Amino acid sequence: MKTSSDFEKRLLGYGLMTAEILYRLPDHPKLLQSFLWQTEDLAPKFPELTRFLVFWEREIEGRIHSVRVAHQTLISPVDFRYADGEIVVH
């Protein structure tokens, strides 16, 4: 039986990452605009977010003002528990 790559990533510490990117467009430099982006990423280095921001800088005209990041691991050690007993139902 083959495990899914998503499950393997979660066991390696990947979790749900949400980034709020505040940016300015050249035609309205005084306005800050917001872009929300979610993916699975590995904290604290955030390789997926880094690749996305490099792409943004290279391909999108909006200059980044700031980035806020929230990360939640999806599987942690407290999620795994062994049963201490057995319940028998008729």
N, C-alpha and C positions, 0 to 999 in steps of 0.2 A: 504494500500500500504506500503510495507516494503522498507526502504531506504537501500542502499548498505553500507557495512561496510567501503569501501574505502571513500565514501562521508562523512560518519560520522567521520572518522579519519581526513579528511581535515578540517571539521568544528571545530574539537578539536585542530587544530594547526599543524597537521602533514604536512610536505612538502617534496619536493624532496631534498634528501641529496646525495651529491657526495663526496666520500672519496678517496683521493690518498694516498696509503700506499707504502712507500719506505721501502724496506727490503733487507737483505743480506742472501744468501744461504751459508751453511757451506762449500761447496766445492769451492766457489769463494767469500771469505769474503771481498775482496777489491772492489767488484762491487756492486753498488746499483741498485736494480731492482724496477720497478714500477708496481702497481696493482691498477686499478680503479674499484670502486664499487659504485652502485647507489641503493637506496631504499627510501621508504617513512619513515621519522623519525621525532621525536618530539624534536625541539630545546628548550633549550640549553643543556638538559641532554643526548640526543641521546641514548635512550635505545637499539635500534636495532643495532647501531654501536658498542655499548659496548658489546652486546652479540656476535657480529661477531668477535670482537677483542679477546675476551676470547676464542672463538672457535679456532681462528688463533693460539694463544699462545699455546693452548693445543694440536692441531692436525697437525700443519704445521711446518716444520723444519726451514723455513725462519725467522730469527730474525728481528723484526720490528725496523726500524731506526726512522721513523717519520710518522705522519699521518696529512694530510691537509684536512680540511672539508669545503665544501660550502653547504649552505642550502637556499632554497627559498620556502617560504610558497606559496601554490598553490591557496588558497582562502584567501583573506584579506577583511577587511571592505570596502575598496574602490571598490571591485568587486560587491557589492550589492548597487543598486540605485533604487529609486522609480521613476516612470514616473510622470512628472509634467503636462502633457497634453495629448491630443489625436490627432492623425493625421487621417483624414478621406480621403480615396481614393475612387473615384467614385465607 
